[in-house]
Amino acid sequence: MRSAVRIVLLCCLLRVGEAAELLEFQAPPFLTGPAISRSAFGATYAYAGLEPHAASELQLTVVAIPPSLDAPPAELPDHCLAAFLSALAAREHSLHVDESLRRTRAGPVELLERRWLARRGGHPVTGVIACGVHHGYFVSANYADELHGAVQSFPAVRAALGALGLRF
């Protein structure tokens, strides 16, 4: 009996090890990373740019939807967008957010996205905040680059996000 319990526990531990990463993602070659920040509720995968897109950044976040969030399922992506936009507004003092919502995909998840503009160190920067829901988790993709580099980096990021794999 004792050995059967050990085998079951070992199998559970092996499954936890297999499921440690919530996503599979092949970043474009101009992004390094990820730096991974984990919490009890999910994880954030942060990528930084290399030349010629040194100002480029990508953040993928997977976090459990809080049980206290009492909203209809159709409104959940809006709540996610609002949370990320609030954090962005606190960091970007010259932020201008496009009011239009667009739909896109990241692997199996339909995302709502909003585009934004700001200035960093005197340079115009543009970005996208996108959020969706998958199996009880918010899935967010946030990326930015200097305005002149985004013309090349954004299509590459979008193509990579199209192949995003989720492991939950």
N, C-alpha and C positions, 0 to 999 in steps of 0.2 A: 504494500500500500504506500509506504513512504517513498519508494523509488518511482511509483506512478505519479505522485505529487511532484517530485523533482522534475520528471520529464515534462509534465504539463507546465510547470513554472519556467523551465528552460525554453520550451517552445514559445511561451508568451514573451519572454525576454528577447528571443530571436525575432519575433514579429515586431516588437517595439523598435529594435535596431533597424529592421528593414524599412519601417515607416517613419524613420526619423526626419527625412526630408519630405516636405509637403508638396514639393513641385520639382519637375524636371524642366530645365531651361538651358538652351544653348544661346548664350549672348552673342551679339555681333562681335567681330574681332577687335573693334575699337573700344570695347568695354572690358574692364578687368573685374574680377570678383567671382563670387559674391562675398561680401562681409555679411555674416548671418547673425541676426539678433533674435533670440528665442524668448518666448514667455510662456506662461501656462496656457495662454489662449491662442497662440499661433507663432508665426515667425515673419521676419522681414529680411529680404535678400537685397542688399544694396550693391550696385555696380557703379564704377567710376570710369570716366573716359580717358583714353589715350590720344595722343596726337594722331590725326589732325582734329580730333574731337575731344580735347582735354576738358572742355567745359561741359561735356555730355554727362548725364547721370540718369540712372534708372533705379527705381525702388519697386520691388514686388512684395506685397504684403498679403498674408493669408492669416485671418484672425476669426475666431469663433464669434458668431453673432451673439451679443449679450442677451441672455434670457429676459432681462428687464426691458429690452427694446420692444415695446408693444406697437408694432406697425404691420399693416398688411404686407404680404410678401412683395407685391408690385412696387411698394414704396421703399423697400430696404436699400436698393442701390442709391437712391436719393439721400438717405441718411448717411451712407458711407461717403458719398461725394461731399456732403456738407462738412463732415468731420475732417476730411483731408484738406478741403479748401480753407477751413478755419485755421488749421495748423500752418498752411502755406501763407495765409494772410498775416499771421503773427511774425513770420520770417521775412516776407517780401513786402517792404513798405510802399513800393511803387506798383503794386499788383493791380492789373486790369484783367478781369475774368470775362470771357465771352459768355454771354447769357444763353446761347443756343446749346442744346444737348445733342450729341451724336451717339450713334450706336456702332459698336465694333465688337470684335471677338478676340479672345485670348484663349487659344485651345478650345476647350468645351464650354467656356463661359461667355455669355453675352455681357458686354460691359456698356455702361453709360459713360460718356466722356465729356469733359469740359476743357477747353483750351484757355491758356492764359499768357499774358505778357508781363514782363517786369524789367528792371534794370539792376545789374549786379556789377559793381565796380566800374560804372560808366558804360557798360556794354548791354545792349538789348538782349534779353533772354526770353525764350518762349518755352512753353511746356504743355503737357497734357496730364490731366488727372482722370483716371478711369476706374470705375468700380462695378462689381457684379456680385452675384451670390451663387455659391455652389455647395450643395449638401450641408447647409447650416453654417457656412463660413462666408465672410466677406473676402473677395479676391480683388486686390487693387494693384493697378500698374500706374506708376507716376514717373514720367520722364521729362527731361529738359535738356536744352542745349542753347548756345548762343544763337541768335537769330540767323546769322549767315551759315552756320553749320547744320542747322536743323533740316534744311532742304535735303541734305544727304543722310543725316543720321536717323531722322524720324522714319523714313520708309524702311530702313534696315531694322529698326527696333520693332516696328509694326509686323514685319515679316517674321521676325524671331518670336514675337508674342503669338502669332498664329499657330505655332507649333508647341506652345506651352502645354506641358503635361502635369496633371494634378493627381496626387496619390492619396486621395481621401474620398 
